Amino acid sequence: MARLLAIDGLNIVRRVYEASPEPDSDLKAEIALRHALSSFRTLINDHEPTHILPAFDYGGPTWRHALYAGYREGRQPMPQVLRDALPGFYATLAGFGLHVVSIPEVEADDVIGTAVMRWLKEGRGAAVIATTDKDLHGLIAHGALVWDHFKCAWHDHAWVEKKFGVPPELLPDLLALMGDVTDSIPGVAKIGLKTGAKLLRAYGNIDAVMAGAGILPGALGESLRKEREILYLSRKLVELKTDVKLGVTWNMLAWEK
């Protein structure tokens, strides 16, 4: 049976780079990318995929910025020395036999979401996503598995429920309710992980939560009623785009050992 390995490229590269306390420099970028390449090799050796999708953010504005100007405004930009070194890294990956996918105006998450959903709908086999990004964990609801390369641990349905208090299919609704400081997604005031999970367990999804918001007492009910539009905007921002034109075929992503 075939197996797709989708690698969240910058999730690995940036974590490796930022693990070093050294100041930004060309040498730091070079060393980090050398270690990142080693991580890619380890992933491939450990998971034995038949197809590999190394997805990277293209950089610049995305469709989410068009929807919400404040998107990711608080996030630290990628160090320029690392950004400058990425084209060389892509060339190295190509020499290694990998086909990097990086598409303007969408994020690597959307590339992975599109490919994984397509792969699973076509019944091609297992789909493994190498990432620590919580947004991609919603794909577990559709049959994907997430692998945390840094902790060497599987993230499955049970892991999501234990970590977030809701099943994977409700994770986007939870993230919309609580917001995400990392991506500057507003969410609803006075709602954090525990409160959001409690609401979803009680009502089922955010549509049901909002249907019952009129009778919720106190500050919580007031916040939900007042910030209805913000909640649904947040829901759009956290949702993966799964209709991206990838510009690649499965044959192009096939891995020859």
N, C-alpha and C positions, 0 to 999 in steps of 0.2 A: 504493500500500500504506500502511496506517495505521502510525503510529509513536507509541509511548507514551514520554513523558518523565517519569520519576519523580524528583522533587527531594527530597533529604534536607535539609529546610528548616533545621533547627538546625545541621547540619553547616556550612552556608554562613553562617548568621547569627552563630554563636558564633566562627567563625574570623575573620570580618570584624571583629567586636567586639574580640576579643582581639589583633588585629593592631595596635591602637592602644595605646601605652604610657600614655596618659592615665588618671588615676584614674576609678573608676566615677562616672558622673553621668548625669542625664537627657539632657544634651546629647550625651554620648558614645553613649548608646543611640540617640538620634535620628539621629545621623550614621551610625552603623553600619547601622541599618535602611534608611536612604536608599541606602547603598552595596549592601546586600543586595538591595533591590528592583532596582537596576541590574543586579546579577548575574543575577537571575531573568529580566529582560528579555533580557539577552545570551544566556542559555541557550536561551530560546525562539526568538530570532532565528537563532541558529546551528544549532539542531537541527531546526527547522521541524516540530514535533510536530503530530499530529492530536488527541492527548489528553495532558493534563497532570495529574499527581498530585503536588501539593505536600504532603508528609507531615511532620508535626511531632510530637515527643514531647508527650504530654498533661501529663506531670509527675506526681509522686507515686509510690506503690508500684506495681509491676507484677507479673505472674505470676512473673517471675524472682526478685523479692524474696521471694515466698511460698515459692519452692523453696529459696532460699539467702539467709538473713538478711544475710549480709555483702556481698551484691551491690552494687557501686558505692559501698561505704562510704568509699573513699579518694578519690572524685572530688570536685573542687571544685564546690559548687552554683552554679547560674546566678546571676549578680549580680541582685539584686532589681530594680534599675532597668531591666534588660533584660527581665526577666520581666514587669514591670508594663507595658512598652511593647508586648509581643507582641499583645495583643488588637487594638490599633490597627493593627498591621502586618497582621494577618489581614484586618481590614476593608479595608485598602488593596489587598491581594491580591484580595479579592472584587470590589472596584471595578474592578480590572484585568481581571476575567473569570475568575479562578482559584477553584477550590473546595478550600479547605484541609481536609485530613483529619487529625484528631487524636482519638485514641480512648483512653478510660481503661483503665489496667491493661495496655496494650501499648505497645511503643515504635514509633517511626517505622520502624525496620528491619523490624518485623513487618508493618506496614501495606504497606510497599514490597514485601516478600517475597511477601505474599499477592496483591497486585495484579499484580505482574510474572509470577508463576507462572501465575495465572489467564489473563492476557493471552496468554502464550506457549502454554499448553495449548490455548487456543481458536484458535490460529493466526492471530491478528489482525495480526501484523506485527512490526516491530522493537521492542525495548524497551531504552531507554537510561536508566541510573541516574546521576544527578549526585551524586557523593559521594566522600569520601576514606576512608570507613569500611571497614575490612578485612572486617568480618563480611558485608557485602553482596556482596563479590567472589565468594562461593560461587555466586551466581546466574548467573555467567558460564558455569558448567557446563551450565546449562539453555538457553543461547542469548542471555542478556542481555549488554549491553556496559556498561562503567562509564566515565564521563567525569569526569576530574579538572579541575574548573573553574579551579582556582587555577594549575595548571601547563599547562592547555590540552592535555591528553594523554589518549589512549584507554588504557584498561586492558582487555586481552583475555586469552585463555587463555595466550598466550606471556608476557605481562607477569606474570601470577600465578606461573607456573613459575619465571621468572627472579628474582622478588622473594622468593618463599617456598620454592622448591625442591620444590613439589608442584603437581599440577594443581588447578584450582578445586574439583573434586568432593571433594578430600581436605582442603581448607582448614579446614572445621569440625573435622575430626579433629586437624589440626595445632594449631589454636588451643586445643583441649581439652588436648592434651598439654603445650603450653608455657605455658598460662594467659595471662591478660591483666591486666596491672597496672592499666590504665586503668579496667576494669570490676570489678576485684577478683575475677577468676575465678582460682581457685587453681592449676589445672593440676597437674602432677607435678613434685616436687622433682628437681633436677639435669637437667631437660629444657628446653632452649631451642629456638630455631628450627632450628638446624643438626642437633641430635640428633633432634628430633622428625621433621624431614623425612627424615633418614636411615632412621629406623625405619619410616616409612610407605612409603618407596621399597622397602625390603627386604621388608616384610610385606604391604602393601596397604591396610590400614585399622586402626583401633584394636582391633577385635575380633580380628583376626589378630595384632596386636602382643601383645595380652593372652594369646592362645592360646599364644604362644611365650615369654611372660615367665618361665615356670617354668625355662627353660634359659638365660636371659640371665645372665651372670655379673656379679659386682661390684655397685657402688652403684646402677647403672642398673636392673638386674634387681630388686634389693631395693626400690627406690623404686616401680617399677611394681607389684610384688606387694603391697606395703604400702598403696599409695594407689589401689587399683583403684576403690573406691567414689567417691573424689574425682575420678578421671578421668572416670567416667561421669556424675557430677554436672556437671562442667565441660562435657562434651559437650552435655548438655541445655541448659545456660546459653548456649552459643554458637550453638545451632541456631536458625534463624529459625522463627517460628510462621507458618505459611502458610494458616491456616484462619480468619483474623480476619474477623468480620462488619464489612465496611467501611462499610455504610450509604450507599453511592453506586453509581450505575450508570455505564456507559461514556458514556452520553449526558450525564451531569452533568459528566464530566471532559473532554468534547469541547472542543477549542479553536477558537474562531472568530477568524480572523485579522482 
